[in-house]
Amino acid sequence: MTAPLLVFGRRPVLEALAAGRARAVLVAAGRGAGGRLGEILEAAERAGVAVRRVPGERLGDLAQGAVHQGVGAEVSPGPALSEGDLEAMAWDEDAVVVVLDGVTDPRNVGAVARTAEAAGAAALVVRRRRGTGITPAAMKASAGALLHLPLAEVHNIARAVGRLQRAGFWVLGLEAGADTTIEGAPAKGRLALVLGSEGEGLSRLVRESCDELVSIPLAGTVGSLNVSAAAAVALFSRGREDAHPPGGGVEGRKRGSEGPG
């Protein structure tokens, strides 16, 4: 039997209730009903969602290290995409997809999801193996964004990149030291932004699959940004009027549009 998907913390639980995705609310035994917790209990009652009191130690075990603030919820997952959907979906002409190549810290996954959803991204793609799954810590860091943002968990990021290319996406790999900066990213058209793992960055096959590698110009002495901060900078740089599609867009790819197999 598959374990239920859980979120923890007062804000994520309220978001799950507001989104209609909460199946049950878990409250640490002995907690009062005042303040934000009272707001959660009222929202659960209005939504007809059951409230269960559980020992605080049990709640801590379920949270797997996430700060639970005395409350959690069993939730229905957000929209799920298959690898094939990446190529077959009828994407908007200016859709943005964020791809994570082996990011292992669930808090980074959650933070990137939160930024991507806020920036209007159409989907998030993560690697199923040698990455991190959607854990309670990732759900909490996303502040509820993972309940809304369509998610594709795939086995092969390079292959997923190829599917996005065949769907008309220009694929940018974010890499420190790349000669071209994110400031030159296309302002229009479908765009996939690929970010690598915290330690090694983009893997070789994924790097070679990207249409272009770009960097974030840094003025200080620190040589790189945290992956979630880099995602925020890159996503919100989209739409600059002085940016233009390189090489005439999809037809002018530096690499063939077929991408990896």
N, C-alpha and C positions, 0 to 999 in steps of 0.2 A: 504494500500500500504506500502511495506517495505521501511524504510528509507535507503538511499544509505550508503554504507560503506565509511568512510572518513579517510584520512590521512592528517597530517599537518606538516609543517616544510620543509625547503628546501631540506635536504638530503632525507627524506622519499618520497617526491614528485618526485624527480629525480629518485629514485629507482623504484617507481611505473611506471614512464614513460619508463625506461629502461627495465622493466619486461613485458611491454605491458599490464599492468593491469589498467592504468589510463583511465577513461571515460571522465573526464572533469577536467580542472585545474581552481581553484578559486584563484583570486588575489585581495588583498585589494585595493580598489579604491585609486588613488593618488600615489601608489608606482611606483618608476621609474623602468626602464628596464635594469639597470646595474648589474654587478657582477653576483652572483649565480642566481638571479632572471632572468636575461637576458639569462643565460644558460638554465633555466627551460622553458622559453618562446620559445627559439629556438628548444629545444627538443620536446615540444608540437607541434610546427608547423611541424617538420619533421615527427612526428607520426600521424599527422592529428587529434590531440585531441583539442577539443574546449577550449578556454580560456574565462572565464567569470569574469568580474570585479564586486566585491560585496563590500558593506560598511564594513569598518574595524570592526565595532561593531558586524555586522552579522557574520563575520568570527570568532570573539571571542566567540560568542554564540555557533556556530557549533563546535568549538574546545573543549568545555566542560572543560576548564582549561588547556588544552595542550598548550604549547608555539607554536604559529602558524607561526611566522616569516613572516607574511604577505602573506602566500600562503598555499593552501590546494589542495586536489584532491579527486574527487569521483573515487572510484576504484572497480574493481571486486575482490571478496574475493579470498584468496589462496585456495589450495586444501582442500576440506572438507571430513572428514571420519565419518561414522556412528559408533555406538558402535559395531554393528555386524562386521564391517570391521576389527576391532582390532583382531578378531579371524580368520577371513576368508582370510585376505590378504596373499599374498606370500611374506613374509618378507625376507630380506637378512639374511644370517646365523649369521652375527654379528651386526644386527640392534639394535639401541638404541632408546628407546621411553622415553620421559620425561612426568611424570604425576604430575599434581598439584592438591592437595587435599585441596580446599577451600582457595586458595590465593586470597585476596580481593583487594590488591592495583594494579590497572592496570599498573602502572609503573613497578612493579615487574614482572607481567605477560609478559610485553614487553621485559624487560631485560633478563628474562629466555629464551624467544623465540629467542632473538638475540644470546645468548650464545649457545643454543641448535642447531640452524641452523649453526653457525660457527663451532661447534664440529661435524657436520655431522649427527645429530640425524635424525631419519626417521619420527618422528611425535611428536606432543605435544598433551596431553590429559588434558582438564580442566573440572571442574565441572560447570554445567549449572546453578544450584541454589546454593545459599550461597557461591558463588565465584564471580569472576568478568567476565563480557563479554569482547569481543574484542572491546574496546572503542577507540576513537581517541588518548587518552593518552597512551594506550597500543600499538597502532600502531606506534606512534612516538617513544616510548621507544625501540621498536623492530628494529628501523632504517631500516624498510622494510622487516625484516625477516618473519613477519607474512603474507607477500604476497607470500612467497615461501614454508614455512614449513607446511606440512599437519597437519590439526587441527581436533581433535575430541572433541566436546562439549557434555558431557554425563550427565545423571541425577544421576548416582550412580557410584562413583569411585571404591568402593569395587567390584562391579560386572564387571566393566571394567578391573580391575586387574585380575579377574578370567579369562576373555576372553584372556588377554595377556598370562597368564600362560598356557592356553590350546593351544596357538599358539607357545609354546616353549620358552617363556621368563622367565628368572630368575628375580624375582622382589625384588629389594632392597629398603627398606624404610629408608630414612635419618632421624636419630633421635639423638639429643644431648644426651650423656650419654650411648649410646649403647656400649656394651663391645667390639664388633668387629668394626674395623675402615675401612674406605673406601679403604685403601691401600690393603686390602685383597679381593677386588671385583674381579670377574672373568674378565680376559683380553680377553676372546674369548666367542662366543656364544651370543644369543639374551639377551639383558638386558633392563629392565624397571626400571627407577630411579624415586621414588616417594618422593615428597617433600610436607610437610604440610603447614598449614596456618601460617601467620606471628605471631599470638599470641599464638595459642594452639598447633601448630604442627600437627602431623598426628591424624586423628580421630581414635577412638578405633577400629571400624570395618576395616578400611583400614590398621591400624597397624597389626591387627591379620591376615589380608589377605596376607601380605608380606611374602616372603620366608625367608627373613633375614633382620634384622635391623642393620644399620651401622652408625657410627659417623665420624666426621672429627676431627682428632687430632689437638688440639689447644695448642700452646706454651705460649700464653699471658694470661692476666688476664680476658679478655672478654670471657664470657661463650658461645657465639653463634655467628653465622654469619647471615647477611641478607640472605633471601631465594635465591635471585639472585646470590649473591656471593657464597653461598653454592653449588648452581647448577653448577657454573663455576668450582669450585674446584673438585667436584665429576665427572663431565663430562670429564675434562681433565686429571684426574687420570687414566682413562681407558687406557689399553694397557701396563701397567707395566709388565715387563717380569717375575717378581717374584710373580705375582698374578695368581691364578688358580681357576677353578670352584669348589665351595664347594660341597662335597658329590657326586662328579661325574657328576655334571650338572643337567639337568632337571629330570633325573630318580632318583636322590638322594635328592629330596626336603625334607625339614624338615616337610612341610605340604603337603597334598595331591595335586596332580596336577590339581584337579578339581576346586580348589579355591571356592569363594563364588558363590552362585547361581544368 
